[in-house]
Amino acid sequence: MAVIALAGGLGAPGATTTAMALLLTWPLEPGHRVVLAECDPDGGAILPGALQGTLGGTHGLRNLALAARQGQLGEAFWRQLVDVTDAGTRDRLVLPGLYDPAHASSMGPVWKPLSAMFAGIEAHAHDVLVDLGRRGAFGPSQALAQRADVVLLVTRSTLRGLQGAEVRLAALREQLGNTAEVRLLLVDAGPFPAGEVQRQLGAEVVATLPWRPGEAAVLSDGAEQPRKFEVSELIRAARSATTRIRQLVATRRARLSVPARGSLEARPVTGAR
């Protein structure tokens, strides 16, 4: 089980769309779950996008601020999760992000205990994908990146995208040091292939997703699914990416001899179905 953080950069490279693609394709054994937590301080995109605003403000990250002040973060967390499966199996879950960036100021005391929760629930057969957006890997919410097994910097293979990624990559490395692996996840929207990107930026490209705006709109905006979306090029590439990401985590943990992490706070409680 793993905690994977995805960070974006300038120009909306597609971190949230990528996170949704990974959520829907993440391999799950019976009894296992994967949770996507949208932790972008600039506000969430899943609630008005993929979920098309159907929940209003009833679920999401902001509700955890009050729960944390009352010492109920562990229990409240599970009540905020939204099932995105058609069958209602509750094995692919989303924690919607802030619907107003002004609420980010109330989240300061929440980020660190929330990062500890993420590092604990994976011991209960849960993988966690953390969407950090553009700023979430820095400032008060940087604890989320520091506690992750892998931080994936999502960037487009355009000149503008790669120039921004170079600056962001240097900042992540300086901030995180050896506490997490930092890798690239490339969105193939430009002329630069993965091998050249690796050489120029000095970081491994874990996976490349094709530039398919129509297919991506299903994940970013809740657009109607095209025919055979489940086997589309984007979904197939995302499924391959999950395999490589899991291998990367396993290799890192074997190298560091890290045992499965857990905490009492993170154990599923009433409401975690």
C-alpha positions as a Python dict, from the first residue, in 0.01 Angstrom:
ca = {
    (1, 'M'): (0, 0, 0),
    (2, 'A'): (125, 350, -76),
    (3, 'V'): (78, 725, -41),
    (4, 'I'): (129, 899, -375),
    (5, 'A'): (130, 1280, -404),
    (6, 'L'): (75, 1457, -735),
    (7, 'A'): (196, 1812, -778),
    (8, 'G'): (121, 2051, -1060),
    (9, 'G'): (283, 2367, -1179),
    (10, 'L'): (220, 2671, -1393),
    (11, 'G'): (-22, 2644, -1680),
    (12, 'A'): (-262, 2382, -1539),
    (13, 'P'): (-66, 2076, -1656),
    (14, 'G'): (-341, 1832, -1558),
    (15, 'A'): (-254, 1706, -1209),
    (16, 'T'): (-617, 1663, -1102),
    (17, 'T'): (-719, 1494, -1427),
    (18, 'T'): (-419, 1262, -1393),
    (19, 'A'): (-512, 1186, -1033),
    (20, 'M'): (-865, 1094, -1142),
    (21, 'A'): (-729, 866, -1413),
    (22, 'L'): (-509, 689, -1159),
    (23, 'L'): (-800, 658, -915),
    (24, 'L'): (-1021, 484, -1171),
    (25, 'T'): (-748, 248, -1292),
    (26, 'W'): (-569, 170, -966),
    (27, 'P'): (-550, -211, -927),
    (28, 'L'): (-748, -332, -625),
    (29, 'E'): (-753, -672, -464),
    (30, 'P'): (-1070, -777, -277),
    (31, 'G'): (-1112, -569, 37),
    (32, 'H'): (-869, -300, -76),
    (33, 'R'): (-954, 65, -140),
    (34, 'V'): (-797, 367, -302),
    (35, 'V'): (-870, 721, -184),
    (36, 'L'): (-808, 1039, -382),
    (37, 'A'): (-775, 1338, -150),
    (38, 'E'): (-795, 1674, -324),
    (39, 'C'): (-568, 1892, -111),
    (40, 'D'): (-502, 2191, -334),
    (41, 'P'): (-502, 2510, -121),
    (42, 'D'): (-617, 2705, -428),
    (43, 'G'): (-946, 2517, -427),
    (44, 'G'): (-1074, 2190, -562),
    (45, 'A'): (-1175, 2104, -917),
    (46, 'I'): (-1336, 1762, -870),
    (47, 'L'): (-1655, 1882, -702),
    (48, 'P'): (-1759, 2127, -977),
    (49, 'G'): (-1591, 1918, -1247),
    (50, 'A'): (-1609, 1539, -1241),
    (51, 'L'): (-1887, 1541, -977),
    (52, 'Q'): (-2064, 1829, -1158),
    (53, 'G'): (-2154, 2010, -835),
    (54, 'T'): (-2405, 1745, -731),
    (55, 'L'): (-2298, 1750, -365),
    (56, 'G'): (-2287, 2123, -303),
    (57, 'G'): (-2067, 2187, 0),
    (58, 'T'): (-2189, 1890, 202),
    (59, 'H'): (-1872, 1685, 160),
    (60, 'G'): (-1512, 1782, 146),
    (61, 'L'): (-1190, 1900, 294),
    (62, 'R'): (-1324, 2210, 466),
    (63, 'N'): (-1544, 2004, 696),
    (64, 'L'): (-1232, 1845, 843),
    (65, 'A'): (-1111, 2175, 990),
    (66, 'L'): (-1386, 2186, 1251),
    (67, 'A'): (-1357, 1813, 1317),
    (68, 'A'): (-985, 1849, 1382),
    (69, 'R'): (-1046, 2123, 1639),
    (70, 'Q'): (-1286, 1888, 1816),
    (71, 'G'): (-1042, 1597, 1808),
    (72, 'Q'): (-1261, 1401, 1565),
    (73, 'L'): (-1053, 1410, 1247),
    (74, 'G'): (-1020, 1033, 1215),
    (75, 'E'): (-1393, 966, 1230),
    (76, 'A'): (-1500, 1271, 1026),
    (77, 'F'): (-1260, 1185, 745),
    (78, 'W'): (-1453, 875, 644),
    (79, 'R'): (-1784, 1061, 639),
    (80, 'Q'): (-1648, 1311, 385),
    (81, 'L'): (-1551, 1053, 124),
    (82, 'V'): (-1756, 1021, -194),
    (83, 'D'): (-1794, 693, -381),
    (84, 'V'): (-1720, 740, -752),
    (85, 'T'): (-1801, 383, -858),
    (86, 'D'): (-2116, 313, -1054),
    (87, 'A'): (-2183, 1, -849),
    (88, 'G'): (-2152, 177, -512),
    (89, 'T'): (-1874, -52, -396),
    (90, 'R'): (-1696, 225, -197),
    (91, 'D'): (-1356, 102, -302),
    (92, 'R'): (-1270, 410, -511),
    (93, 'L'): (-1331, 718, -299),
    (94, 'V'): (-1278, 1092, -333),
    (95, 'L'): (-1229, 1355, -65),
    (96, 'P'): (-1343, 1671, -251),
    (97, 'G'): (-1125, 1976, -208),
    (98, 'L'): (-1200, 2328, -89),
    (99, 'Y'): (-1475, 2495, -289),
    (100, 'D'): (-1349, 2841, -188),
    (101, 'P'): (-973, 2918, -170),
    (102, 'A'): (-1049, 3157, 117),
    (103, 'H'): (-1106, 2850, 334),
    (104, 'A'): (-739, 2751, 303),
    (105, 'S'): (-649, 2968, 603),
    (106, 'S'): (-858, 2744, 831),
    (107, 'M'): (-671, 2433, 717),
    (108, 'G'): (-336, 2523, 870),
    (109, 'P'): (-370, 2299, 1180),
    (110, 'V'): (-518, 2014, 972),
    (111, 'W'): (-246, 1938, 717),
    (112, 'K'): (1, 1768, 949),
    (113, 'P'): (-245, 1533, 1125),
    (114, 'L'): (-408, 1463, 790),
    (115, 'S'): (-73, 1360, 645),
    (116, 'A'): (-30, 1125, 942),
    (117, 'M'): (-372, 977, 868),
    (118, 'F'): (-278, 912, 508),
    (119, 'A'): (41, 740, 619),
    (120, 'G'): (-165, 523, 852),
    (121, 'I'): (-470, 417, 654),
    (122, 'E'): (-252, 256, 389),
    (123, 'A'): (-170, -8, 651),
    (124, 'H'): (-538, -109, 628),
    (125, 'A'): (-519, -206, 260),
    (126, 'H'): (-586, 152, 142),
    (127, 'D'): (-375, 338, -111),
    (128, 'V'): (-392, 718, -102),
    (129, 'L'): (-353, 957, -394),
    (130, 'V'): (-301, 1316, -279),
    (131, 'D'): (-369, 1591, -532),
    (132, 'L'): (-155, 1884, -418),
    (133, 'G'): (-233, 2113, -709),
    (134, 'R'): (6, 2397, -780),
    (135, 'R'): (85, 2511, -425),
    (136, 'G'): (6, 2214, -203),
    (137, 'A'): (361, 2083, -189),
    (138, 'F'): (477, 2409, -32),
    (139, 'G'): (383, 2616, 270),
    (140, 'P'): (167, 2479, 554),
    (141, 'S'): (44, 2182, 346),
    (142, 'Q'): (393, 2062, 259),
    (143, 'A'): (362, 1792, 527),
    (144, 'L'): (147, 1602, 277),
    (145, 'A'): (439, 1582, 34),
    (146, 'Q'): (690, 1504, 306),
    (147, 'R'): (494, 1200, 425),
    (148, 'A'): (432, 1062, 76),
    (149, 'D'): (625, 767, -64),
    (150, 'V'): (648, 929, -405),
    (151, 'V'): (583, 1282, -531),
    (152, 'L'): (493, 1294, -899),
    (153, 'L'): (538, 1629, -1069),
    (154, 'V'): (285, 1640, -1354),
    (155, 'T'): (399, 1840, -1655),
    (156, 'R'): (317, 1876, -2021),
    (157, 'S'): (587, 1805, -2276),
    (158, 'T'): (580, 2161, -2409),
    (159, 'L'): (858, 2417, -2380),
    (160, 'R'): (654, 2629, -2140),
    (161, 'G'): (556, 2325, -1936),
    (162, 'L'): (909, 2192, -1907),
    (163, 'Q'): (1060, 2529, -1817),
    (164, 'G'): (810, 2559, -1534),
    (165, 'A'): (873, 2199, -1431),
    (166, 'E'): (1246, 2260, -1406),
    (167, 'V'): (1196, 2536, -1152),
    (168, 'R'): (932, 2341, -959),
    (169, 'L'): (1146, 2025, -957),
    (170, 'A'): (1441, 2211, -805),
    (171, 'A'): (1218, 2357, -534),
    (172, 'L'): (1070, 2016, -450),
    (173, 'R'): (1411, 1855, -423),
    (174, 'E'): (1539, 2132, -198),
    (175, 'Q'): (1236, 2110, 27),
    (176, 'L'): (1188, 1735, 48),
    (177, 'G'): (1547, 1614, 43),
    (178, 'N'): (1543, 1237, 84),
    (179, 'T'): (1205, 1215, 258),
    (180, 'A'): (1024, 1124, -66),
    (181, 'E'): (1102, 1018, -419),
    (182, 'V'): (1039, 1296, -673),
    (183, 'R'): (961, 1184, -1026),
    (184, 'L'): (793, 1318, -1338),
    (185, 'L'): (464, 1217, -1496),
    (186, 'L'): (451, 1350, -1848),
    (187, 'V'): (143, 1459, -2040),
    (188, 'D'): (236, 1420, -2407),
    (189, 'A'): (107, 1754, -2533),
    (190, 'G'): (428, 1878, -2696),
    (191, 'P'): (725, 1783, -2910),
    (192, 'F'): (963, 1662, -2639),
    (193, 'P'): (982, 1283, -2582),
    (194, 'A'): (1025, 1128, -2238),
    (195, 'G'): (1392, 1040, -2291),
    (196, 'E'): (1485, 1397, -2373),
    (197, 'V'): (1282, 1530, -2081),
    (198, 'Q'): (1466, 1295, -1845),
    (199, 'R'): (1805, 1408, -1973),
    (200, 'Q'): (1725, 1778, -1957),
    (201, 'L'): (1556, 1777, -1616),
    (202, 'G'): (1760, 1500, -1454),
    (203, 'A'): (1455, 1316, -1325),
    (204, 'E'): (1291, 990, -1422),
    (205, 'V'): (972, 1006, -1623),
    (206, 'V'): (765, 739, -1449),
    (207, 'A'): (493, 735, -1714),
    (208, 'T'): (358, 927, -2009),
    (209, 'L'): (-12, 994, -2063),
    (210, 'P'): (-138, 1083, -2411),
    (211, 'W'): (-284, 1424, -2485),
    (212, 'R'): (-650, 1338, -2539),
    (213, 'P'): (-866, 1641, -2447),
    (214, 'G'): (-1194, 1465, -2523),
    (215, 'E'): (-1116, 1169, -2301),
    (216, 'A'): (-965, 1393, -2033),
    (217, 'A'): (-1285, 1602, -2020),
    (218, 'V'): (-1468, 1300, -1879),
    (219, 'L'): (-1233, 1310, -1580),
    (220, 'S'): (-1199, 1686, -1543),
    (221, 'D'): (-1551, 1808, -1624),
    (222, 'G'): (-1781, 1509, -1604),
    (223, 'A'): (-1832, 1509, -1982),
    (224, 'E'): (-2024, 1226, -2139),
    (225, 'Q'): (-1805, 921, -2183),
    (226, 'P'): (-1713, 842, -2542),
    (227, 'R'): (-1767, 493, -2673),
    (228, 'K'): (-1533, 237, -2515),
    (229, 'F'): (-1390, 494, -2274),
    (230, 'E'): (-1280, 214, -2036),
    (231, 'V'): (-1032, 91, -2297),
    (232, 'S'): (-939, 431, -2441),
    (233, 'E'): (-576, 525, -2492),
    (234, 'L'): (-578, 756, -2191),
    (235, 'I'): (-722, 495, -1956),
    (236, 'R'): (-488, 224, -2084),
    (237, 'A'): (-188, 452, -2030),
    (238, 'A'): (-309, 540, -1678),
    (239, 'R'): (-343, 173, -1595),
    (240, 'S'): (15, 111, -1707),
    (241, 'A'): (126, 410, -1500),
    (242, 'T'): (-21, 260, -1182),
    (243, 'T'): (193, -50, -1229),
    (244, 'R'): (512, 155, -1261),
    (245, 'I'): (422, 375, -965),
    (246, 'R'): (357, 76, -741),
    (247, 'Q'): (688, -76, -847),
    (248, 'L'): (865, 248, -760),
    (249, 'V'): (713, 249, -411),
    (250, 'A'): (799, -116, -353),
    (251, 'T'): (1159, -60, -460),
    (252, 'R'): (1195, 243, -235),
    (253, 'R'): (1052, 65, 67),
    (254, 'A'): (1271, -238, 10),
    (255, 'R'): (1576, -14, -12),
    (256, 'L'): (1488, 174, 304),
    (257, 'S'): (1348, -135, 479),
    (258, 'V'): (1034, 59, 569),
    (259, 'P'): (769, -157, 742),
    (260, 'A'): (399, -99, 687),
    (261, 'R'): (298, 216, 872),
    (262, 'G'): (-9, 251, 1084),
    (263, 'S'): (-167, 456, 1359),
    (264, 'L'): (-462, 420, 1588),
    (265, 'E'): (-607, 746, 1458),
    (266, 'A'): (-615, 612, 1105),
    (267, 'R'): (-810, 294, 1168),
    (268, 'P'): (-1147, 273, 993),
    (269, 'V'): (-1423, 364, 1234),
    (270, 'T'): (-1798, 393, 1223),
    (271, 'G'): (-1898, 537, 888),
    (272, 'A'): (-1614, 373, 692),
    (273, 'R'): (-1808, 129, 481),
}
